[in-house]
């Protein structure tokens, strides 16, 4: 018996870009379905200091507080988290907490854009 596994287009693109250097720059929006999103993150594999399981644990914990997550290759792994609209002080607190969690999983650089409600992280 042959078992066939279907992968999404996004998962395939990420797998080719990170594991086979098919492109040096790419950006994809993760699906809202958590199972599909996790598969896309896993497709990156261990890339420099990026560990998919550790980063997914953070995404999973924040999932209900995010409007979208984008995964990119820009020299290294680049993830952009867009937070739900919130009062300004709550946004500051949330962004600071998310940045700390990303530093704990070895993100080499993080930044916040309060107007766009984004927290970005890079693993070179």
C-alpha positions in Angstrom: 0.0 0.0 0.0 1.3 3.4 -1.0 0.6 6.3 1.3 0.4 9.7 -0.4 0.6 13.0 1.5 -0.8 16.1 0.0 1.0 19.4 0.8 -0.3 22.9 0.2 1.3 25.2 -2.4 2.5 27.4 0.4 4.1 24.5 2.2 5.8 23.4 -1.0 7.1 26.9 -1.8 8.6 27.3 1.7 10.1 23.8 1.6 11.8 24.6 -1.8 13.0 28.0 -0.8 14.6 27.1 2.6 15.7 23.5 1.9 16.8 23.8 -1.7 17.7 27.5 -2.0 15.1 27.9 -4.8 14.9 31.7 -4.1 16.7 34.1 -1.8 13.7 36.2 -1.0 10.1 35.2 -0.6 7.2 36.2 1.6 4.1 34.1 2.3 1.1 34.6 4.6 0.4 31.7 6.8 -3.0 30.1 6.5 -5.5 30.8 9.3 -6.0 27.0 9.8 -3.5 26.2 12.6 -2.7 22.7 11.3 -1.8 24.0 7.9 0.1 27.0 9.3 2.2 24.6 11.5 3.0 22.5 8.5 4.3 25.6 6.6 6.5 26.6 9.6 7.8 23.1 9.8 8.7 23.2 6.1 11.4 25.7 6.9 13.3 23.1 8.9 16.1 24.1 11.2 17.7 27.0 9.4 20.6 28.7 11.2 19.1 29.5 14.7 15.5 29.1 13.6 13.8 26.1 15.2 10.3 25.5 13.8 9.0 23.7 16.8 10.1 26.5 19.2 8.8 29.3 17.0 5.5 27.4 16.3 5.0 27.2 20.1 5.1 31.0 20.3 2.8 31.4 17.3 0.3 28.9 18.7 0.2 30.7 22.0 -0.4 34.1 20.3 -2.7 32.8 17.5 -5.9 34.2 18.9 -4.3 37.6 19.3 -3.0 37.9 15.7 -4.7 39.0 12.5 -2.0 37.4 10.4 1.5 35.9 10.4 3.9 36.2 7.4 6.9 34.1 6.9 9.7 35.3 4.7 13.2 34.5 3.6 15.3 37.6 3.5 18.8 36.4 3.9 17.6 34.3 6.9 14.2 33.6 8.3 11.9 36.6 8.9 8.5 36.4 10.6 6.0 39.3 10.9 3.3 39.0 13.5 0.3 41.4 13.1 -1.4 41.9 16.4 -5.2 42.5 16.8 -6.2 46.2 17.3 -6.0 47.1 21.0 -5.7 50.1 23.2 -2.2 51.7 22.8 -0.9 50.6 26.2 -2.1 47.0 25.7 -0.4 47.0 22.3 2.9 48.1 23.9 2.7 45.5 26.6 1.8 42.7 24.1 4.6 43.7 21.7 7.2 43.8 24.5 6.0 40.4 25.7 6.1 38.9 22.2 9.6 40.3 21.6 10.9 38.7 24.8 9.5 35.3 23.8 11.1 35.6 20.4 14.4 36.5 22.0 14.1 33.3 24.1 14.0 31.3 20.9 17.1 32.9 19.6 15.6 35.6 17.2 18.7 37.6 16.5 16.8 40.9 15.9 13.2 42.1 16.6 11.4 45.3 15.9 8.0 46.8 16.5 5.9 49.1 14.3 3.0 50.4 16.5 1.2 52.0 13.6 1.1 48.7 11.6 0.7 46.7 14.9 3.5 44.4 13.8 6.3 42.6 15.6 9.0 41.3 13.3 11.8 38.8 14.1 14.8 37.7 12.1 17.0 34.6 12.4 20.1 35.0 10.2 
